[in-house]
Amino acid sequence: MPDSPLAHTPVVAGLAYIERIQRLPSRFTATLQADPANRFNRAAVAVRAAGEKIGYLPPELSRHYFDSLQASGGVECPARRAPVSEREDTGIEVLLDLTGIPCAP
């Protein structure tokens, strides 16, 4: 379902992750993992690629995925670098496709 908003989920990534993101290919596989030790969001979901953390799911989405990811230990999903025009307009560097990832209502 390519028109689903879940197919274009942005990753929240600050300057600390930009170099890691720039080393990634245009399409890659990301791993989502619950991060209960995050001091800003107790239901944080970390996004990892190539063995490194590259950001987090937005907080309004992470609460829907946190419990199932904590129970499973993590899950992989398709990811891609955002087009240059989108990066310049929005600052979003990475988009995830969460359409196949189960979440809580």
N, C-alpha and C positions, 0 to 999 in steps of 0.2 A: 504494500500500500504506500507508494511513494509520496502521496499527497498528505500523509499523516504528519502532524506537527512533531510526533515522536521520531520521525525519520530525520529531523533537522534540529536535534537538541544541542544547544550550545554548552560548552564546557567553561566554567568559571576558572580562569587562569590569570594569575597576576604576573608581574615582571619576573618573579623568581623562577617561573617555568618557561619563559619565552625561548631561551636558548635550546632547551630540550625539545620544545615543539618544532622549532625551525630545523632540527636535524631529522625530523620524521618525514617519510615519503608522503605523497599526496593522499594515498589511501593506506590504511593500516588497521590492525585489530587492537582495540583498547580493552582493558580489564577494569571492571567496576568492583570496588571492594568497600565494605562498610568500614568507617573510620571513627569508632566511638570515642577515641582519645582526642579528637579534634576539639580544641578549647572554645571555638566559636559556634559550633553546631554539633550537638550531641548525636544527631542523626545524619552526620556527614557521609557522603559517598565519594571516595577518592577515585580518580580516573588515572590509570597507569598505562604506559605504552613503552615498549622496548625496555622493560624492567625499571622504569622511572616514573615517579608521579608527575603528571602534567597538569593537574588541576582537580576540580571537583564538579559534581553535578550541582546545578543551582539549588539552593536550599528549599525552594518551594516544590521541587521534584524529589530531592533526596529522601524526604520523609516517606514517600510512597514506595521506595525501593530498599530502604535501609534494612528492615527486618529480614526480608528474604535473602538479601546479600550477606547479612551477618550469619544466617543459618547455613548458607551454601558455601561460604568462604570466598565468594566472588564469581563473576561471570564475564565472558567475553562478548563483545559486540563490535560491529563494523564502525569505523570512524574515518574521518577525512579532514584534511586541512581545509579551512574555509577559503573561498576564492579571494583574490587580492582585493577586489572591490568591496566585498563584505568586511574584510579585515579593516580596510580604511574607513568605511562608514560606521561600523559598529564596535570595532575592537575585538570581535570574536575571532579566535584563531582556530578552534577545533569544533567540529560538529559530530555528534554521535547519532547512530540509528538504534533507537531503543524499542523498535516495534516488536521484536521477539523476546523482550525481557519482561518476565512477570513482575507485576507490582501490586501493592495493596490499594484498595479503593480510597 
